Every structure is written in structure tokens, then in C-alpha cells.
Amino acid sequence: MRPRLIHPTSVKIARLDRSTTQWDPDFRTTTQPIYSQPVEIRAQVNYERVEAQAMTLAGETPESMGHVTMLAEDFSKLGGFDKGDKIVEIGGLPVEAYITEARPAAFQSNGTYGLVMLMFESRRKGP
């Protein structure tokens, strides 16, 4: 049985270009991430925390987190998404969120799964 999405919307995700993005081994981070053109998917979006205040050394910053749920067959057809890929648009509105994990869901009796959840978090820009 194929699972269905509840209130699906358009989501655009830009993949991190891992071949051209430079890695700084001293700081264990990327110097300037390079992203490919965004890919549009149909997905269900769920926010668990929206604009919650988090304390940083520079002061308070709002953070959002949640997940995007898409069909596993669409995930496979598009070549999948990975940690660090950037969500640039949800429902026609610009956002800046980054995928932190891809997780299978809706398991079937034969051991397969029908959905993939892409967990995301917003990140603070600047100080």
C-alpha cells in the first residue's frame, strides 16, 4: 500500500556540491559552501519549533526546526538528499533551513518503507 502525504506543498532543496566546496581541515568546516540549482519536490511540512529563542554568545537568536516528509520513490528518483543540503523555499516562500538527517518512515510488512523524513533546522546568519 502506497502511503499518502497530508496537505502536500512545493519544497525547493539545493544540494551541497561536495566536489567543489572546499573543506578546512583545521576548523573542520567548509570555507564557502557551493550549492547546485534547487530541485522542486512535493512534500508534507511539519514544524516542531518555530522561532524559538536560543541563547548564543552574540545574544538571542530565533531558531526553527521540523521535518519535510516525501515519498520514498520520489526521494530515490531524485537521487536523495543529505545532511547539509539547503531548503530554499517552502510553499512559494523563501526560507533558509538545512537538512540535518534523512530518516525512513512508514515501514511495510516486507521491510521496505514508503516515506522519507528530512529533518531540518534554521541557522543564524551573521552575528
Backbone torsions as a table, in degrees:
resi	resn	phi	psi	omega
1	MET	NA	128.4	-178.0
2	ARG	-83.7	126.4	178.6
3	PRO	-70.2	159.6	179.5
4	ARG	-119.4	150.7	176.4
5	LEU	-89.0	145.2	177.4
6	ILE	-98.9	124.4	-179.0
7	HIS	48.2	59.2	-179.6
8	PRO	-67.0	151.1	177.8
9	THR	-139.1	172.9	179.2
10	SER	-83.7	132.9	177.2
11	VAL	-131.1	132.7	177.1
12	LYS	-110.6	128.9	-178.1
13	ILE	-124.9	130.3	175.8
14	ALA	-103.1	125.1	-179.7
15	ARG	-78.6	140.7	173.5
16	LEU	-70.1	124.5	179.3
17	ASP	-82.1	95.3	-174.4
18	ARG	-71.9	-20.3	-178.5
19	SER	-79.2	-30.3	-177.9
20	THR	-106.5	-14.3	177.5
21	THR	-74.8	129.7	-178.0
22	GLN	-84.9	144.9	-178.0
23	TRP	-112.4	130.4	177.9
24	ASP	-96.8	107.1	-175.9
25	PRO	-67.9	-26.4	180.0
26	ASP	-68.8	-45.7	-178.3
27	PHE	-96.1	-3.1	179.2
28	ARG	52.8	49.6	179.5
29	THR	-152.6	169.5	176.9
30	THR	-83.4	149.8	178.9
31	THR	-81.3	-54.6	176.9
32	GLN	-143.2	100.9	-177.2
33	PRO	-64.1	140.5	178.1
34	ILE	-115.2	129.5	-177.2
35	TYR	-114.1	149.3	176.0
36	SER	-81.4	176.4	176.6
37	GLN	-62.0	140.7	-179.2
38	PRO	-63.4	145.2	176.3
39	VAL	-107.1	134.6	-179.6
40	GLU	-94.6	132.3	177.7
41	ILE	-128.9	163.1	170.8
42	ARG	-103.1	126.5	-175.1
43	ALA	-153.0	164.2	175.3
44	GLN	-99.1	133.5	-176.5
45	VAL	-114.5	135.2	178.1
46	ASN	-135.8	124.2	176.0
47	TYR	-97.0	130.5	174.9
48	GLU	-95.9	-31.0	178.7
49	ARG	-144.7	127.4	-177.4
50	VAL	-121.5	120.5	176.0
51	GLU	53.6	35.0	175.6
52	ALA	-70.0	142.3	-178.2
53	GLN	-81.2	127.6	177.2
54	ALA	-120.7	138.6	-179.9
55	MET	-87.3	131.9	173.9
56	THR	-126.9	174.8	177.7
57	LEU	-62.8	-27.3	-179.6
58	ALA	-88.1	-1.9	-179.7
59	GLY	121.1	-164.1	-179.1
60	GLU	-75.5	147.0	176.1
61	THR	-144.1	136.0	178.2
62	PRO	-77.6	138.8	178.2
63	GLU	-127.1	143.1	173.5
64	SER	-124.5	148.2	174.1
65	MET	-150.0	157.3	-179.5
66	GLY	177.1	-156.4	177.1
67	HIS	-147.3	152.9	175.5
68	VAL	-110.5	125.8	-179.6
69	THR	-109.0	126.2	179.9
70	MET	-131.6	163.0	178.2
71	LEU	-67.7	139.5	-178.4
72	ALA	-62.3	-35.6	-179.6
73	GLU	-68.0	-35.2	175.3
74	ASP	-67.8	-40.2	177.1
75	PHE	-57.6	-45.9	-179.8
76	SER	-68.0	-42.9	-179.1
77	LYS	-60.2	-37.4	-178.1
78	LEU	-84.6	-1.4	178.4
79	GLY	87.5	8.0	176.5
80	GLY	78.0	167.5	176.1
81	PHE	-129.3	158.9	-173.3
82	ASP	-139.1	169.7	178.0
83	LYS	-55.5	132.7	-179.7
84	GLY	99.0	-16.6	176.0
85	ASP	-66.7	150.6	-170.0
86	LYS	-110.8	127.4	173.6
87	ILE	-86.9	119.7	-174.6
88	VAL	-106.8	-16.1	-178.5
89	GLU	-155.6	135.7	174.3
90	ILE	-130.6	120.9	178.4
91	GLY	60.1	32.8	178.9
92	GLY	84.0	-0.9	179.3
93	LEU	-107.0	136.2	-179.8
94	PRO	-69.6	137.5	176.1
95	VAL	-137.9	166.2	171.8
96	GLU	-133.3	99.6	179.7
97	ALA	-138.2	153.9	-175.5
98	TYR	-125.3	136.9	179.7
99	ILE	-70.6	130.3	179.3
100	THR	-107.0	-19.0	-177.8
101	GLU	-167.5	144.3	171.2
102	ALA	-110.9	126.9	-172.0
103	ARG	-132.8	128.5	176.9
104	PRO	-71.2	152.7	179.1
105	ALA	-149.8	172.3	179.4
106	ALA	57.1	62.5	-177.9
107	PHE	-72.4	143.1	179.7
108	GLN	-100.2	168.2	-179.3
109	SER	-67.5	-20.8	179.9
110	ASN	-89.6	6.7	176.6
111	GLY	92.6	-5.1	177.7
112	THR	-87.7	172.7	177.1
113	TYR	-130.8	153.4	-175.9
114	GLY	-107.2	-14.8	-178.4
115	LEU	-129.6	156.9	172.8
116	VAL	-128.5	130.0	176.9
117	MET	-102.7	127.0	176.4
118	LEU	-104.7	106.1	179.8
119	MET	-75.3	137.9	-179.1
120	PHE	-138.2	159.1	175.0
121	GLU	-140.1	146.8	173.1
122	SER	-82.3	159.5	178.0
123	ARG	-129.0	148.1	179.3
124	ARG	-75.1	136.4	176.1
125	LYS	-103.3	123.2	175.9
126	GLY	77.7	-179.3	-176.8
127	PRO	-76.5	NA	NA
